[in-house]
Amino acid sequence: MPDHYLVMVGREQSSGDHPAEWYAQLADTLGLLDRVRIFPGHVPAAAVGDLFAGADIVLATYSRLFRSASGVLNVAGNFRRPVLASGGEGNLKEMVAQYKLGLWVEPDSETAIAEGLQRMQTQPPVPEWDRYARENSWEENARRVLQAMG
């Protein structure tokens, strides 16, 4: 078995999310509990950098009902970590595709996630990190807001 670990971080965001204990029990049932690290609850800002720096791939897998931007994607981009992403049509999908930030998979599908992870290992993406950072910086976003306000 490859030397990989799943690190789950943060709290449930909606009533449809499973609690951390559910994932721990599933990992135990599958005999994988020793390969899973779960850090539920709020993540202190000082710990975020270490978590992303230690990741090879960041999962930003949302349900098909999610149609927004992703803070996880923005932090992954800051640390230049490719993402395996899913969700509904919207900004997240557009950003992953436009800047080649990772791989988009069908939402709500464990099979798609598993196949996507395998594909990312055999065919790693070549993200356009510099262009992404330049075109999506705080300064650029502030300039756009000010321009729109006119």
Wavefront OBJ file of the C-alpha trace (Angstrom):
o trace
v 0.000 0.000 0.000
v 1.337 3.462 -0.814
v 2.605 5.534 2.076
v -0.308 7.988 2.054
v -2.346 9.508 4.840
v -5.686 11.248 4.826
v -5.737 14.345 7.004
v -9.202 15.746 7.667
v -9.333 19.215 9.154
v -12.110 21.519 10.308
v -15.662 21.344 11.460
v -18.824 20.281 9.706
v -20.183 23.155 7.662
v -23.771 22.027 7.175
v -26.340 19.701 8.686
v -25.750 17.292 5.785
v -22.088 16.757 6.702
v -21.062 13.669 8.640
v -19.359 14.335 11.982
v -15.673 13.510 12.422
v -16.575 10.442 14.488
v -18.426 8.963 11.487
v -15.268 9.163 9.369
v -13.133 7.714 12.156
v -15.510 4.766 12.492
v -15.519 4.235 8.721
v -11.710 4.295 8.612
v -11.617 1.803 11.488
v -14.122 -0.494 9.733
v -11.978 -0.396 6.582
v -8.807 -1.111 8.564
v -7.357 2.293 7.693
v -7.586 4.158 10.979
v -3.793 4.220 11.330
v -3.625 6.124 7.994
v -6.221 8.781 8.887
v -5.669 11.865 11.025
v -8.741 13.868 12.001
v -8.558 17.366 13.489
v -12.192 18.447 14.038
v -13.261 21.916 15.021
v -11.786 25.325 14.409
v -8.285 25.462 12.964
v -6.146 28.226 14.469
v -4.669 30.513 11.809
v -1.155 29.630 12.986
v -1.747 25.936 12.136
v -3.129 26.419 8.622
v 0.247 26.885 6.948
v 1.707 23.693 8.420
v -1.314 21.669 7.343
v -1.146 22.865 3.745
v 2.644 22.703 3.576
v 2.480 19.049 4.572
v -0.084 18.137 1.919
v 0.641 16.677 -1.492
v -2.945 17.079 -2.691
v -5.781 19.113 -1.208
v -9.324 17.821 -1.506
v -11.904 20.538 -2.088
v -14.738 18.122 -2.721
v -18.146 19.696 -2.261
v -21.634 18.453 -3.103
v -23.285 19.362 -6.385
v -25.310 21.963 -4.448
v -22.149 24.014 -3.778
v -21.958 26.859 -6.309
v -19.528 29.336 -4.805
v -15.863 30.180 -4.489
v -13.772 28.089 -2.103
v -11.579 29.411 0.669
v -9.839 26.031 0.654
v -8.897 26.576 -3.002
v -7.496 30.024 -2.214
v -5.291 28.708 0.585
v -4.201 25.720 -1.513
v -3.230 28.180 -4.252
v -1.253 30.251 -1.780
v 0.733 27.144 -0.805
v 0.857 25.890 -4.405
v -0.855 22.627 -3.638
v -2.919 21.016 -6.410
v -6.557 20.301 -5.660
v -8.943 17.497 -6.369
v -12.201 19.391 -6.533
v -15.894 18.875 -7.083
v -19.102 20.798 -6.621
v -21.814 22.457 -8.632
v -21.331 24.788 -11.554
v -19.670 27.994 -10.407
v -16.510 29.825 -9.481
v -14.668 26.850 -7.982
v -14.997 24.784 -11.164
v -14.046 27.765 -13.336
v -10.895 28.525 -11.312
v -9.680 24.916 -11.285
v -10.103 24.717 -15.053
v -8.853 28.206 -15.959
v -5.578 27.914 -14.045
v -5.175 24.120 -14.229
v -5.083 24.015 -10.418
v -5.851 20.331 -10.234
v -8.518 17.914 -11.316
v -12.281 18.356 -11.345
v -14.336 15.244 -10.600
v -18.026 14.462 -10.491
v -19.522 15.654 -7.201
v -21.035 13.309 -4.632
v -19.151 10.281 -5.954
v -16.684 8.292 -3.879
v -15.661 6.448 -7.041
v -14.873 9.713 -8.843
v -12.746 10.874 -5.912
v -10.813 7.589 -5.779
v -10.232 7.595 -9.549
v -9.277 11.275 -9.427
v -6.663 10.667 -6.744
v -5.151 7.856 -8.781
v -5.111 10.039 -11.895
v -3.441 12.914 -10.030
v -0.645 10.555 -9.000
v -0.072 9.171 -12.482
v -0.757 12.401 -14.397
v -0.004 15.279 -12.033
v -1.449 18.635 -13.060
v 0.797 21.503 -14.088
v -0.915 24.447 -12.395
v -0.388 28.022 -13.538
v 0.460 29.207 -10.023
v 2.056 32.529 -10.963
v -0.848 33.579 -13.190
v -3.363 32.445 -10.580
v -1.598 34.448 -7.858
v -1.256 37.542 -10.036
v -4.849 37.558 -11.272
v -6.417 36.663 -7.915
v -4.373 38.612 -5.395
v -6.004 40.739 -2.709
v -4.698 43.810 -4.500
v -6.210 42.750 -7.821
v -9.537 41.900 -6.220
v -9.604 45.250 -4.383
v -8.835 47.047 -7.646
v -11.751 45.258 -9.329
v -14.133 46.134 -6.504
v -13.097 49.795 -6.596
v -13.421 49.839 -10.379
v -16.898 48.310 -10.177
v -17.935 50.906 -7.604
v -16.806 53.485 -10.045
l 1 2 3 4 5 6 7 8 9 10 11 12 13 14 15 16 17 18 19 20 21 22 23 24 25 26 27 28 29 30 31 32 33 34 35 36 37 38 39 40 41 42 43 44 45 46 47 48 49 50 51 52 53 54 55 56 57 58 59 60 61 62 63 64 65 66 67 68 69 70 71 72 73 74 75 76 77 78 79 80 81 82 83 84 85 86 87 88 89 90 91 92 93 94 95 96 97 98 99 100 101 102 103 104 105 106 107 108 109 110 111 112 113 114 115 116 117 118 119 120 121 122 123 124 125 126 127 128 129 130 131 132 133 134 135 136 137 138 139 140 141 142 143 144 145 146 147 148 149 150
